[in-house]
Each structure stands twice: as structure tokens, then as C-alpha cells.
Amino acid sequence: MVAKRLQRQQVLYQHGKQVTVVMLEGALRARVVSAPTLVGQLDRLMAVSGLASLKLCIIPFEAAVPVFPLSGFRLYDDLVIVESIVGEQQLAEADDVARYEKYLELLRDAASTGTEAAAVIRRSLESLR
């Protein structure tokens, strides 16, 4: 899984590509890995957050979450890939894609971006050091 995720990150360095990532602040603080590993991940996130190809959106703890994100998903032009504990599900029906587009829009609108998102990451890093 790690290798696949690293491979997917390569899109950030492809000319003309634009990636939007939306996450809850809790994802930055969940201790599913060791503290040093989490620090490394947060440092990496800070490094790539300045790329022109990436729009990083973080919903801070103090923000209202408009919809509860039940699982991770990737949204392409006409395809949604939903991640779950048993694998990935691909959704290509126009209604399904539209639903996820709206879902993403609601989450993105609640999120901090730019310097505000970087401040959320820095707070997470400070809590680990």
C-alpha cells in the first residue's frame, strides 16, 4: 500500500496536473504509526504543500464538518475510487460521481488552505516534539 501511495504522489510533479487533497486535522494527529514516522510524514506534507500542483485543504478541529467522511476516496473527471478496509470500489455512474463531487465541495469549503493549512500542520508537529 505504501508503494502504491508513493507512486500516486508522482502526479504532483507532472506538468499540467492539479491535485486537491482534503483531510481532517485528526488525520494529522492519529498515532497509527510511531511519533518519529508521523513527524516525517508531516514534514513531507509541509514540503509538498508549497507545490503549485497541490491544493492542500485541512479541516481544523475547531471548524464545523459539513458531512462525515466515512472513507477515503479519489475523484477523477468521471470516476470515483472509494477506499475501504476490503479494497477499492470504482464508481462511474454519473449520479455517483456527482454525489462525490458535491461531497468534496462541502468538505473543501469547510477547510483551511494555504498558510492556514500550514499552521494546522505546524501545530500537529509541535504536539509531537
C-alpha positions, 0 to 999 in steps of 0.5 A, a space after each residue: 500500500 505504501 508503494 502504491 501511495 508513493 507512486 500516486 504522489 508522482 502526479 504532483 510533479 507532472 506538468 499540467 496536473 492539479 491535485 486537491 487533497 482534503 483531510 481532517 486535522 485528526 488525520 494529522 494527529 492519529 498515532 497509527 504509526 510511531 511519533 518519529 514516522 508521523 513527524 516525517 510524514 508531516 514534514 513531507 506534507 509541509 514540503 509538498 504543500 508549497 507545490 503549485 500542483 497541490 491544493 492542500 485543504 485541512 479541516 481544523 478541529 475547531 471548524 464545523 464538518 459539513 458531512 462525515 467522511 466515512 472513507 477515503 476516496 479519489 475523484 477523477 473527471 468521471 470516476 470515483 475510487 472509494 477506499 475501504 478496509 476490503 479494497 477499492 470500489 470504482 464508481 462511474 455512474 454519473 449520479 455517483 460521481 456527482 454525489 462525490 463531487 458535491 461531497 468534496 465541495 462541502 468538505 473543501 469549503 469547510 477547510 483551511 488552505 494555504 498558510 492556514 493549512 500550514 499552521 494546522 500542520 505546524 501545530 500537529 508537529 509541535 504536539 509531537 516534539 
